[in-house]
Amino acid sequence: MPGNGTFLGSLFTEVELRGLSSFNRDLGMVERSASATFGNIQAAARTMAMAFGAIFAGGAAALTGATKQAADFEAAIQRIRAVSSGSATELSRVGQLAAEIGPRMGFSAETALSAVEELVRGGTSLTDTLNGALNATLQLAAAGRIDLGSSADLMTDILQAFNLTAGQSTHVVDLLAGAANSSSTTVEELTFALRQSMSVAAVMKLPFDELVKALGTMANVSLKGSDAGTSLRTMLLRLNPETEKAKALMTQLGIITASGANKFFDAAGNMEDMATVAGVLNKALAGMTSQQRVTALEGMFGQDAIRAASAFFEAGAAGVEKFAGEMNKVKAADVATIQLEGLTGQVTKLRAAIETMMKEFGEPLLKPVT
């Protein structure tokens, strides 16, 4: 048996070796833990870098988008300035109006300015644009679901053809929206019909209200669009007979009296309203067979206009007035509001509002960027 010294020495040596081994194991665990921690720190750093990069990129993109919106708005103002020779004050007011009322109708400020440009190019002054023409144009586009260019073009033509003021433009769009809502036609189809008929109606001094009333009455018997406008135009021209045959037939029917007066016109020679015209036709052709009525209408108005004349015969004065009553109950602003209800409409308004807001954010950047 070894001596105590030897035994104790061996024991201490074993303890030391075991302690060293344990220390080594602990050190290895510390190293592995440190390595893992450092890896986590590296991963976190990369994640933060990516996040800050995304934020920076997003911010840069937003600034770029805002600057572009402002630049596009500025360019639209410059185009209006070029075609209108408007003063700085007028152009500023037009820009403010476009930014104010455009988003309410679902159009960005820049898009609303495109309507201003079309109005001005068509002959509408900036003063008239500010005094109601722009608001009415946006209402018509929203209520009738037509593009702004068509709306502005139609508005300009109506105001000029019928010598109406900008203050009457709201009434104009109310009539169009009312006619579309009270019959089977649409604002787009009314536009086509008006293109074919309003020049003749204006020459004959038929008020715009009466023209829309006529087209709406015809639409209720499925006569609409360009066909309706063409047929009505020819009928209006032939209320005063063009041939001796037509004159003789009107005399026979009592439309032209023994004194030579024409019941389609008043004592001053101005055309009667459409209800009176319909009433005269209804009375003159009452009691006829269908064949006799077709022959009489064709003899007075010709093949192109027989469809319009038949519509007014069928409606009579009461039918025209009933349609007018329904038409006059409608307001374009109300129709536009309803059209923009629901998710799709609200998204349209939101998009327009965001684009307008980005324009405002980008305006301070234009000068330094330029």
C-alpha positions as CSV (number, residue, x, y, z in Angstrom):
1,M,0.0,0.0,0.0
2,P,1.5,3.3,-1.0
3,G,2.5,5.9,1.5
4,N,0.2,8.6,2.7
5,G,2.2,11.2,0.8
6,T,1.9,9.4,-2.4
7,F,-1.8,8.8,-1.9
8,L,-2.5,12.4,-1.1
9,G,-0.5,13.6,-4.1
10,S,-2.4,11.4,-6.4
11,L,-5.7,12.6,-4.9
12,F,-4.8,16.3,-5.4
13,T,-3.7,15.6,-8.9
14,E,-7.0,13.9,-9.8
15,V,-8.9,16.8,-8.2
16,E,-6.9,19.3,-10.1
17,L,-7.4,17.4,-13.4
18,R,-11.1,17.1,-12.8
19,G,-11.3,20.8,-11.9
20,L,-9.5,21.7,-15.0
21,S,-11.7,19.5,-17.2
22,S,-14.8,21.1,-15.6
23,F,-13.3,24.6,-16.1
24,N,-12.6,23.7,-19.8
25,R,-16.2,22.5,-20.2
26,D,-17.5,25.7,-18.6
27,L,-15.2,27.8,-20.8
28,G,-16.4,26.0,-23.9
29,M,-20.0,26.7,-22.9
30,V,-19.2,30.4,-22.3
31,E,-17.5,30.6,-25.7
32,R,-20.4,28.9,-27.4
33,S,-22.9,31.2,-25.6
34,A,-20.8,34.3,-26.5
35,S,-20.7,33.2,-30.1
36,A,-24.5,32.7,-30.2
37,T,-25.0,36.0,-28.5
38,F,-22.7,37.7,-31.0
39,G,-24.6,36.0,-33.8
40,N,-27.9,37.3,-32.4
41,I,-26.4,40.8,-32.1
42,Q,-25.3,40.6,-35.8
43,A,-28.8,39.3,-36.9
44,A,-30.5,42.1,-34.9
45,A,-28.1,44.7,-36.4
46,R,-28.9,43.4,-39.9
47,T,-32.7,43.5,-39.1
48,M,-32.4,47.1,-37.8
49,A,-30.4,48.1,-40.8
50,M,-33.0,46.7,-43.1
51,A,-35.8,48.4,-41.2
52,F,-34.1,51.8,-41.2
53,G,-33.3,51.2,-44.9
54,A,-36.9,50.5,-45.6
55,I,-38.0,53.5,-43.6
56,F,-35.6,55.7,-45.5
57,A,-36.5,54.2,-48.8
58,G,-40.2,54.6,-48.0
59,G,-39.7,58.2,-46.9
60,A,-37.6,59.0,-50.0
61,A,-40.3,57.4,-52.2
62,A,-43.0,59.5,-50.4
63,L,-41.0,62.7,-50.9
64,T,-40.5,61.8,-54.5
65,G,-44.2,61.1,-55.0
66,A,-45.2,64.3,-53.2
67,T,-42.8,66.4,-55.3
68,K,-44.2,64.8,-58.5
69,Q,-47.7,65.6,-57.5
70,A,-46.8,69.2,-56.8
71,A,-44.9,69.4,-60.1
72,D,-47.8,68.0,-62.0
73,F,-50.2,70.4,-60.3
74,E,-47.9,73.3,-61.1
75,A,-47.7,72.2,-64.8
76,A,-51.5,72.1,-65.0
77,I,-51.7,75.7,-63.6
78,Q,-49.1,76.7,-66.3
79,R,-51.2,75.2,-69.0
80,I,-54.2,77.1,-67.9
81,R,-52.2,80.2,-67.7
82,A,-51.0,79.7,-71.3
83,V,-54.5,79.4,-72.7
84,S,-56.3,81.9,-70.5
85,S,-53.8,84.7,-69.8
86,G,-55.2,84.7,-66.3
87,S,-53.7,86.8,-63.6
88,A,-51.7,85.3,-60.7
89,T,-54.6,85.9,-58.4
90,E,-57.1,84.2,-60.6
91,L,-54.8,81.2,-61.1
92,S,-54.2,80.9,-57.4
93,R,-58.0,81.0,-56.8
94,V,-58.5,78.3,-59.4
95,G,-55.9,76.1,-57.9
96,Q,-57.4,76.5,-54.4
97,L,-60.9,75.8,-55.8
98,A,-59.7,72.6,-57.6
99,A,-58.0,71.4,-54.4
100,E,-61.1,72.2,-52.3
101,I,-64.0,70.7,-54.4
102,G,-62.2,68.1,-56.5
103,P,-61.7,65.5,-53.8
104,R,-65.3,65.9,-52.6
105,M,-66.4,64.7,-56.1
106,G,-63.7,62.0,-56.3
107,F,-61.2,63.9,-58.3
108,S,-57.7,65.0,-57.3
109,A,-56.8,68.7,-57.5
110,E,-54.7,68.1,-60.6
111,T,-57.5,66.2,-62.3
112,A,-60.0,69.0,-61.5
113,L,-57.6,71.4,-63.1
114,S,-57.8,69.4,-66.3
115,A,-61.5,70.3,-66.4
116,V,-60.6,73.9,-65.9
117,E,-58.3,73.7,-68.9
118,E,-61.0,72.2,-71.1
119,L,-63.5,74.8,-70.0
120,V,-61.1,77.6,-70.8
121,R,-60.1,76.1,-74.2
122,G,-63.8,75.9,-75.0
123,G,-64.3,79.6,-74.3
124,T,-65.3,79.7,-70.7
125,S,-63.6,82.5,-68.8
126,L,-61.7,81.9,-65.6
127,T,-64.2,84.2,-63.9
128,D,-67.1,82.0,-65.0
129,T,-65.1,78.9,-64.1
130,L,-64.7,80.2,-60.5
131,N,-68.4,81.3,-60.4
132,G,-69.9,77.9,-60.8
133,A,-68.8,76.3,-64.1
134,L,-66.1,74.1,-62.5
135,N,-68.3,72.9,-59.7
136,A,-71.0,72.1,-62.1
137,T,-68.7,70.3,-64.4
138,L,-67.3,68.1,-61.6
139,Q,-70.9,67.4,-60.4
140,L,-72.0,66.4,-63.9
141,A,-69.0,64.0,-64.3
142,A,-69.6,62.4,-60.9
143,A,-73.4,62.2,-61.2
144,G,-73.4,61.1,-64.9
145,R,-70.4,58.8,-64.7
146,I,-68.7,60.4,-67.7
147,D,-65.1,61.6,-68.0
148,L,-64.2,65.1,-67.0
149,G,-63.2,66.1,-70.5
150,S,-66.6,65.3,-72.0
151,S,-68.3,67.0,-69.1
152,A,-66.3,70.2,-69.5
153,D,-66.8,70.2,-73.3
154,L,-70.6,69.7,-73.0
155,M,-70.8,72.4,-70.3
156,T,-69.0,74.9,-72.5
157,D,-71.2,74.2,-75.5
158,I,-74.4,74.5,-73.6
159,L,-73.5,77.7,-71.9
160,Q,-72.5,79.3,-75.2
161,A,-75.3,77.9,-77.4
162,F,-78.1,79.0,-75.0
163,N,-76.3,82.2,-73.8
164,L,-76.4,81.1,-70.2
165,T,-74.3,82.4,-67.3
166,A,-72.0,80.5,-65.1
167,G,-74.5,81.0,-62.3
168,Q,-76.9,78.9,-64.3
169,S,-74.5,76.0,-64.8
170,T,-75.7,74.2,-61.7
171,H,-79.3,74.3,-63.0
172,V,-78.0,72.9,-66.3
173,V,-76.5,69.8,-64.6
174,D,-79.5,69.4,-62.4
175,L,-81.6,69.1,-65.6
176,L,-79.3,66.6,-67.2
177,A,-79.1,64.4,-64.0
178,G,-82.9,64.7,-63.6
179,A,-83.6,63.7,-67.2
180,A,-81.3,60.7,-66.8
181,N,-82.8,59.6,-63.5
182,S,-86.4,60.1,-64.6
183,S,-86.2,58.2,-67.9
184,S,-84.4,55.2,-69.4
185,T,-81.6,57.3,-70.8
186,T,-78.2,58.2,-69.4
187,V,-76.2,61.4,-69.2
188,E,-73.9,60.0,-71.9
189,E,-76.8,59.2,-74.2
190,L,-78.2,62.7,-73.5
191,T,-74.8,64.1,-74.5
192,F,-75.0,62.4,-77.9
193,A,-78.6,63.6,-78.4
194,L,-77.7,67.2,-77.4
195,R,-74.9,67.2,-79.9
196,Q,-77.4,66.5,-82.7
197,S,-80.1,68.9,-81.6
198,M,-79.0,71.8,-79.5
199,S,-77.8,74.1,-82.3
200,V,-81.2,74.0,-84.0
201,A,-83.0,74.4,-80.7
202,A,-80.9,77.4,-79.9
203,V,-81.6,79.0,-83.3
204,M,-85.3,78.5,-82.7
205,K,-84.9,80.0,-79.2
206,L,-86.1,76.9,-77.5
207,P,-84.9,77.1,-73.9
208,F,-82.5,74.5,-72.7
209,D,-85.0,73.3,-70.1
210,E,-87.5,72.5,-73.0
211,L,-84.9,70.7,-75.0
212,V,-83.9,68.4,-72.1
213,K,-87.6,67.9,-71.4
214,A,-88.1,66.8,-75.0
215,L,-85.2,64.4,-75.0
216,G,-86.3,62.9,-71.7
217,T,-89.9,62.4,-73.0
218,M,-88.5,60.7,-76.1
219,A,-86.2,58.4,-74.0
220,N,-89.3,57.1,-72.2
221,V,-90.3,55.5,-75.5
222,S,-86.8,54.1,-76.1
223,L,-85.8,56.9,-78.5
224,K,-82.4,58.1,-77.2
225,G,-78.8,58.9,-78.1
226,S,-77.9,60.3,-81.5
227,D,-81.0,58.9,-83.1
228,A,-83.2,60.9,-80.7
229,G,-81.2,64.1,-81.4
230,T,-81.3,63.7,-85.1
231,S,-85.1,63.0,-85.2
232,L,-85.9,65.9,-82.8
233,R,-83.7,68.3,-84.9
234,T,-85.6,67.5,-88.1
235,M,-89.0,67.7,-86.3
236,L,-88.2,71.1,-84.9
237,L,-87.2,72.4,-88.3
238,R,-90.4,71.1,-89.8
239,L,-92.8,72.6,-87.3
240,N,-92.9,75.3,-89.9
241,P,-93.9,73.4,-93.0
242,E,-91.2,73.2,-95.7
243,T,-93.5,72.1,-98.6
244,E,-96.9,73.1,-99.9
245,K,-98.0,69.5,-99.3
246,A,-97.0,69.7,-95.6
247,K,-98.7,73.1,-95.3
248,A,-101.9,71.8,-96.8
249,L,-101.9,68.8,-94.4
250,M,-101.3,71.0,-91.4
251,T,-104.2,73.2,-92.5
252,Q,-106.4,70.2,-93.0
253,L,-105.6,69.0,-89.5
254,G,-106.3,72.5,-88.0
255,I,-102.7,73.1,-87.0
256,I,-102.5,76.0,-89.4
257,T,-105.6,78.1,-89.0
258,A,-107.7,79.9,-91.6
259,S,-105.9,83.2,-90.7
260,G,-102.5,81.5,-91.4
261,A,-101.4,81.2,-87.8
262,N,-99.4,78.1,-86.8
263,K,-100.4,76.6,-83.5
264,F,-96.8,75.4,-82.9
265,F,-95.8,79.1,-82.6
266,D,-97.1,81.9,-80.4
267,A,-98.4,85.3,-81.7
268,A,-94.9,86.7,-81.8
269,G,-93.6,83.8,-83.9
270,N,-91.7,82.1,-81.2
271,M,-91.9,78.3,-80.8
272,E,-94.3,77.1,-78.1
273,D,-93.1,74.9,-75.2
274,M,-92.9,71.2,-75.8
275,A,-96.0,70.4,-73.8
276,T,-98.0,72.7,-76.1
277,V,-96.5,71.2,-79.2
278,A,-97.3,67.7,-77.8
279,G,-100.9,68.8,-77.0
280,V,-101.4,70.2,-80.5
281,L,-100.3,67.0,-82.1
282,N,-102.3,64.9,-79.8
283,K,-105.5,66.8,-80.5
284,A,-104.9,67.0,-84.3
285,L,-104.3,63.3,-84.7
286,A,-106.9,62.1,-82.2
287,G,-109.4,59.6,-83.6
288,M,-107.2,58.4,-86.4
289,T,-106.3,54.8,-87.1
290,S,-102.6,53.9,-86.8
291,Q,-102.2,53.9,-90.5
292,Q,-103.8,57.3,-90.9
293,R,-101.6,58.7,-88.1
294,V,-98.4,57.4,-89.6
295,T,-99.3,58.9,-93.0
296,A,-100.1,62.3,-91.4
297,L,-96.9,62.4,-89.4
298,E,-94.8,61.4,-92.3
299,G,-96.5,63.9,-94.5
300,M,-95.8,66.7,-92.0
301,F,-92.3,65.8,-90.7
302,G,-90.8,63.2,-93.0
303,Q,-89.3,59.8,-92.2
304,D,-86.4,61.0,-90.0
305,A,-88.7,63.0,-87.7
306,I,-91.7,60.7,-87.5
307,R,-90.2,58.9,-84.5
308,A,-89.9,62.1,-82.5
309,A,-93.4,63.4,-83.5
310,S,-94.9,60.0,-82.6
311,A,-93.4,60.2,-79.1
312,F,-94.9,63.6,-78.5
313,F,-98.3,62.5,-79.8
314,E,-98.3,59.5,-77.4
315,A,-97.2,61.6,-74.4
316,G,-99.5,64.6,-75.0
317,A,-99.3,67.7,-73.0
318,A,-99.9,65.9,-69.7
319,G,-97.2,63.3,-70.4
320,V,-94.6,66.0,-71.1
321,E,-95.5,68.0,-68.0
322,K,-95.5,64.9,-65.8
323,F,-92.0,64.0,-67.0
324,A,-90.8,67.6,-66.4
325,G,-92.1,67.5,-62.8
326,E,-90.2,64.3,-62.1
327,M,-87.1,65.7,-63.8
328,N,-87.1,68.9,-61.8
329,K,-87.1,67.1,-58.5
330,V,-83.5,65.8,-59.0
331,K,-80.3,67.6,-57.9
332,A,-77.0,66.6,-59.5
333,A,-75.2,67.1,-56.2
334,D,-77.4,64.6,-54.5
335,V,-76.9,62.1,-57.3
336,A,-73.1,62.6,-57.2
337,T,-73.1,62.0,-53.5
338,I,-75.1,58.7,-53.9
339,Q,-72.7,57.6,-56.6
340,L,-69.8,58.0,-54.3
341,E,-71.3,56.0,-51.4
342,G,-70.2,52.5,-50.6
343,L,-66.6,51.1,-50.5
344,T,-65.7,51.9,-54.1
345,G,-66.9,55.5,-53.9
346,Q,-65.1,56.1,-50.6
347,V,-61.9,54.6,-52.0
348,T,-62.1,56.9,-55.0
349,K,-62.5,59.9,-52.7
350,L,-59.7,58.7,-50.4
351,R,-57.4,58.3,-53.3
352,A,-58.2,61.8,-54.6
353,A,-57.7,63.3,-51.1
354,I,-54.3,61.6,-50.7
355,E,-53.1,62.8,-54.1
356,T,-54.2,66.3,-53.2
357,M,-52.5,66.1,-49.8
358,M,-49.3,64.8,-51.3
359,K,-49.4,67.8,-53.7
360,E,-49.5,70.1,-50.6
361,F,-46.6,68.3,-49.0
362,G,-44.5,68.5,-52.1
363,E,-45.1,72.2,-52.8
364,P,-42.5,73.5,-50.4
365,L,-39.9,71.3,-52.2
366,L,-40.5,72.6,-55.7
367,K,-38.5,75.7,-55.4
368,P,-35.3,74.1,-54.0
369,V,-35.6,71.2,-56.4
370,T,-36.1,73.5,-59.3
